[in-house]
Amino acid sequence: MSPATIDYNSPELPKGLTREVVEKGTKATLEQLNAIGYKAEGYFIDSNTTDLSALAQQLKD
């Protein structure tokens, strides 16, 4: 799910969670994975679709 589509005002989420916090955490995690030898990339799945062909192609590449 893209950080741009999250409702940060939802009471189900921790207070203080923002798009910036999510993006920073995602970036840091990808950097850590790449630093230990993985080829990690960010890829957001559209939660409003059942067509996962783009994801399948991303996994093949």
Summary of the structure (lengths in Angstrom):
residues: 61
radius of gyration: 14.0
end to end distance: 20.2
largest distance: 37.9
contacts: 97
relative contact order: 0.14
helix: 46%
strand: 0%
